[in-house]
Amino acid sequence: MRGGQDSIMIGSLRIGIADDDLGSRNTLRDMLLSLGHSVVSLAEDGEQLVAQCRAQHPDLVVIDLEMPVLDGLAAAEEICAAEHLPIILVSGHPDFDHVVRRHEPFAAFLAKPVTLQRLRQAVQDAMARSSQPREPDS
């Protein structure tokens, strides 16, 4: 597609990934690398991701919903309390959409299995959404 929001051009991003499944983590990493991005953080739980985000300051985070120690919702809240980052939430649960609609700060959502095209679009959507002004906290 050419023109419009579907063709937003983004440069290489520094991205953090958290997924407790090694295969999913590696697949996401490989896809993001193939899209020209750098993966600066690979975590197997939310607690690791929060610590790595504090150290690495990624441009974007891709996080699984269900993980041990600290789940994706709690990790996203901790990350966003420290800095405003676009976050893509990933889940293998078909009904996860109703859970996350109640939660900010997610910029995009992906259901597993993730495809390259859907991941590319989610990254574009997340970056476009993060460039919009934030509503003041009430």
C-alpha positions as CSV (number, residue, x, y, z in Angstrom):
1,M,0.0,0.0,0.0
2,R,1.2,3.5,-0.8
3,G,0.2,6.7,1.0
4,G,-1.9,7.1,4.1
5,Q,-1.1,5.7,7.6
6,D,-0.4,2.2,6.3
7,S,2.8,3.3,4.8
8,I,4.4,5.3,7.6
9,M,8.1,5.0,7.2
10,I,10.1,4.4,10.4
11,G,13.8,4.0,10.7
12,S,15.7,1.4,12.6
13,L,14.4,1.1,16.2
14,R,16.0,-0.2,19.4
15,I,13.5,-2.9,20.6
16,G,13.1,-4.9,23.8
17,I,11.3,-8.3,23.8
18,A,9.9,-10.3,26.7
19,D,8.4,-13.7,26.3
20,D,8.8,-16.7,28.6
21,D,8.9,-19.1,25.6
22,L,12.4,-19.3,24.1
23,G,11.1,-20.1,20.6
24,S,8.7,-17.2,20.6
25,R,11.4,-14.8,21.8
26,N,13.8,-16.0,19.1
27,T,11.1,-15.8,16.4
28,L,10.2,-12.2,17.4
29,R,13.9,-11.3,17.5
30,D,14.6,-12.8,14.0
31,M,11.5,-11.0,12.5
32,L,12.5,-7.7,14.0
33,L,16.0,-8.0,12.8
34,S,14.8,-8.9,9.3
35,L,12.7,-5.6,9.4
36,G,15.9,-3.7,10.1
37,H,15.5,-3.1,13.8
38,S,18.0,-3.7,16.6
39,V,17.0,-5.9,19.5
40,V,18.6,-4.5,22.6
41,S,16.8,-6.6,25.2
42,L,15.7,-10.2,25.4
43,A,13.9,-11.1,28.6
44,E,12.1,-14.3,29.7
45,D,9.9,-12.5,32.3
46,G,8.5,-9.1,33.0
47,E,10.9,-8.4,35.8
48,Q,13.9,-8.9,33.6
49,L,12.4,-6.7,30.9
50,V,11.8,-3.8,33.4
51,A,15.4,-4.0,34.5
52,Q,16.7,-4.2,30.9
53,C,14.5,-1.3,29.8
54,R,16.0,0.9,32.6
55,A,19.5,0.0,31.4
56,Q,18.9,0.0,27.6
57,H,16.2,2.6,27.0
58,P,14.6,0.9,24.0
59,D,12.4,2.8,21.5
60,L,9.7,0.1,21.6
61,V,8.8,-3.0,23.6
62,V,7.2,-6.2,22.5
63,I,5.8,-8.1,25.5
64,D,3.9,-11.3,26.1
65,L,0.8,-11.1,28.2
66,E,1.4,-14.2,30.4
67,M,4.8,-14.6,31.9
68,P,6.2,-15.7,35.2
69,V,7.5,-13.4,38.0
70,L,5.8,-10.3,36.5
71,D,3.2,-10.6,33.7
72,G,3.0,-8.4,30.7
73,L,0.4,-6.0,32.2
74,A,2.3,-5.4,35.3
75,A,5.6,-5.0,33.5
76,A,4.1,-2.5,31.0
77,E,2.8,-0.4,33.9
78,E,6.2,-0.4,35.6
79,I,8.0,0.5,32.3
80,C,5.6,3.3,31.5
81,A,5.8,4.7,35.0
82,A,9.5,5.4,34.3
83,E,9.3,6.5,30.7
84,H,6.8,6.8,27.9
85,L,7.4,3.8,25.5
86,P,5.2,2.3,22.9
87,I,4.4,-1.2,23.9
88,I,3.1,-4.0,21.6
89,L,1.3,-6.7,23.6
90,V,1.4,-10.3,22.3
91,S,-0.8,-13.2,23.5
92,G,-1.7,-16.7,22.5
93,H,-5.1,-16.4,24.1
94,P,-7.9,-15.8,21.6
95,D,-9.9,-13.7,24.0
96,F,-7.0,-11.5,25.3
97,D,-8.4,-8.4,23.5
98,H,-11.1,-7.8,26.1
99,V,-8.6,-8.0,28.9
100,V,-6.2,-5.4,27.4
101,R,-8.7,-2.9,26.2
102,R,-9.1,-1.8,29.8
103,H,-5.4,-1.2,30.1
104,E,-3.2,1.5,28.7
105,P,-0.3,1.9,27.7
106,F,-0.6,-0.6,24.9
107,A,0.0,0.9,21.5
108,A,-0.8,-2.3,19.5
109,F,-1.9,-5.9,20.0
110,L,-0.8,-9.1,18.3
111,A,-2.3,-12.5,18.6
112,K,0.0,-15.5,18.3
113,P,1.1,-16.9,16.0
114,V,2.8,-13.7,14.9
115,T,3.5,-13.2,11.2
116,L,6.0,-10.8,9.7
117,Q,3.4,-8.7,8.0
118,R,1.3,-8.3,11.2
119,L,4.4,-7.5,13.2
120,R,5.6,-4.9,10.7
121,Q,2.1,-3.3,10.9
122,A,2.0,-3.4,14.7
123,V,5.4,-1.6,14.9
124,Q,4.2,1.0,12.5
125,D,0.9,1.4,14.4
126,A,2.7,1.6,17.7
127,M,5.1,4.3,16.6
128,A,2.4,6.3,14.9
129,R,0.2,6.1,18.1
130,S,3.2,7.0,20.3
131,S,3.8,10.2,18.3
132,Q,0.3,11.4,19.2
133,P,0.1,13.7,22.2
134,R,-0.7,11.9,25.5
135,E,-3.8,12.7,27.5
136,P,-2.8,14.2,30.9
137,D,-3.1,11.8,33.8
138,S,-6.2,12.4,36.0
